Amino acid sequence: MYTSFLNDLSSILDSSAICCHANMAHYTSFKAGGHADILLFISDEQQLQTSLALLKSYHFPYMIIGNGTNLLVKDTGYPGILIRFSNENIAPAINDTIIEAHAGTSLSTLSQSAASAGLGGLEFLSGIPGTIGGAIYMNAGAYGGEIKDVLSHVQVLQPNGSKTTLPAENLGFSYRTSLFQSNSNIILRAAFQTTFASPASIYNKMNSFNALRREKQPLDYPSAGSTFKRPPGHYAGQLIEQCGLKGRGVGGAKVSEKHAGFIINYNRATAQDILDTIDMVSRAVLKTFDIQLEPEVQILG
Ligand SMILES: Cc1cc2nc3c(=O)[nH]c(=O)nc-3n(C[C@H](O)[C@H](O)[C@H](O)COP(=O)(O)OP(=O)(O)OC[C@H]3O[C@@H](n4cnc5c(N)ncnc54)[C@H](O)[C@@H]3O)c2cc1C
């Protein structure tokens, strides 16, 4: 089915950037789930554009991913092509208080670069293990900040293959939501508005946020962070804990004893174990509190 496509693709990408029948447990932070028919590792915008044009000419389903820290691929796999768009080799560019970076840059690299240049405001992002692209798509946030608060503008690749720059105000952000969840634009680059601050005060903030994470979150186990979105007026973790579900789960997945908002893969869970645990938790919270939880983790396949 993919023979001719792979043949054409070999003139665009090195063979090391093409993985057939890719085990997505290796590329997602849940460390569970099925295979993608093909996984491409792309770091360069031009290669991304050319590969996408080829892909579209074959009409294969595809999706862009970042670090896979908010993804669960079903055990039956993803029937199509996943493109891992990441790049840690291009340092963010700084112009006065604006810092601009490739969408595949990790949030920790972004916030470290800002900190070492004495640019504050991005500290809350430093412990989120995703890329800039994934974080903008999700409007990721922590400790009172959301990425929308510090984003200035993005450069995107539109479905028609052209690039355009969009200001943050036009990106339909709200809690864990952005316009990117309802269009097929791919985020290529992003620029952030920071403020001058002393590197020492920035590192202090980052260190205290990250110490809080280590204290409160089950970072020793594979997960996708908070499994559910926060229902209006509540915290998902508190509701789950009040249902007595800490430590309860299905197969190798369970609600973390350390933080009930996290479902963890503690013993070789399948994606179905995780999905069944999500279902069990959702039903219990609905029954007890009449509140419908909505998963934050993106489910593929
Ligand atoms: C231990 C742990 C702690 C976490 N803590 C937090 C937290 O404090 N706050 C928080 O908000 N999240 C948190 N998360 C969840 C996750 O890290 C964030 O949602 C992160 O922003 C996802 O980025 P990613 O690169 O891994 O995206 P992925 O999981 O790879 O993808 C997520 C979505 O983004 C889309 N996407 C990725 N790149 C692009 C692109 N370039 N263009 C368009 N769409 C794209 C994908 O299609 C997918 O739908 C945590 C996760 C873990 C494992």
The ligand as a Gaussian input file, in Angstrom:
#p B3LYP/6-31G(d) Opt

LIG

0 1
 C        4.595000      14.400000      33.552000
 C        3.725000      15.310000      32.714000
 C        3.380000      16.570000      33.191000
 C        2.569000      17.420000      32.427000
 N        2.247000      18.649000      32.928000
 C        1.460000      19.469000      32.211000
 C        1.101000      20.760000      32.727000
 O        1.513000      21.177000      33.799000
 N        0.283000      21.530000      31.971000
 C       -0.189000      21.124000      30.754000
 O       -0.928000      21.888000      30.109000
 N        0.143000      19.918000      30.240000
 C        0.951000      19.089000      30.931000
 N        1.286000      17.857000      30.417000
 C        0.732000      17.423000      29.118000
 C        1.623000      17.745000      27.890000
 O        2.992000      17.808000      28.250000
 C        1.210000      19.063000      27.228000
 O       -0.120000      19.011000      26.754000
 C        2.145000      19.405000      26.058000
 O        1.897000      20.717000      25.658000
 C        1.996000      18.464000      24.858000
 O        3.072000      18.733000      23.966000
 P        3.669000      17.587000      23.015000
 O        4.745000      18.178000      22.174000
 O        4.049000      16.403000      23.796000
 O        2.399000      17.301000      22.116000
 P        1.844000      15.874000      21.635000
 O        1.380000      15.111000      22.813000
 O        2.820000      15.226000      20.735000
 O        0.583000      16.348000      20.788000
 C       -0.518000      16.962000      21.438000
 C       -1.417000      17.579000      20.366000
 O       -0.727000      18.691000      19.775000
 C       -0.756000      18.584000      18.353000
 N        0.501000      19.161000      17.839000
 C        1.762000      18.859000      18.235000
 N        2.658000      19.607000      17.553000
 C        1.945000      20.382000      16.690000
 C        2.301000      21.360000      15.697000
 N        3.580000      21.699000      15.444000
 N        1.300000      21.949000      15.001000
 C       -0.006000      21.625000      15.237000
 N       -0.395000      20.709000      16.159000
 C        0.567000      20.097000      16.874000
 C       -0.858000      17.091000      18.072000
 O       -1.455000      16.854000      16.810000
 C       -1.741000      16.610000      19.226000
 O       -3.112000      16.731000      18.907000
 C        2.106000      16.998000      31.153000
 C        2.479000      15.738000      30.666000
 C        3.282000      14.897000      31.430000
 C        3.690000      13.557000      30.880000

